[in-house]
Amino acid sequence: MPGVQCERCGFEWRVSSVRRKRILCSSCRAQKVQTIHSGDGKCLPWSGHFMKDEVTPVDDDGNVVLPGVRSCGHTDCVAPYHVIGYQKGKQ
């Protein structure tokens, strides 16, 4: 079996045949997710900065975004209706 190398990161793996002109590993092919479907509906993952714990979403000024417990279990979810105790208009 021939070995191939990712053109972006250099990761190497074996394949039975090479079919693509541009070869990328699964990590380099991954795209940013806009929504995640969970049992509580659609989650909106945070795509900004995080605190040093790498879990809590913060804005550009370092303020926590939508503080509270998420009903969906995803700590980076910023869907307001997943934050327990969230009241529309009170932030």
Secondary structure as UniProt FT lines:
FT   STRAND          3..5
FT   TURN            7..9
FT   STRAND          12..14
FT   HELIX           26..29
FT   STRAND          36..38
FT   TURN            39..40
FT   STRAND          41..43
FT   STRAND          49..50
FT   TURN            52..53
FT   STRAND          57..58
FT   TURN            60..61
FT   TURN            71..72
FT   TURN            75..76
FT   HELIX           80..82
FT   TURN            84..85
FT   TURN            88..89
//
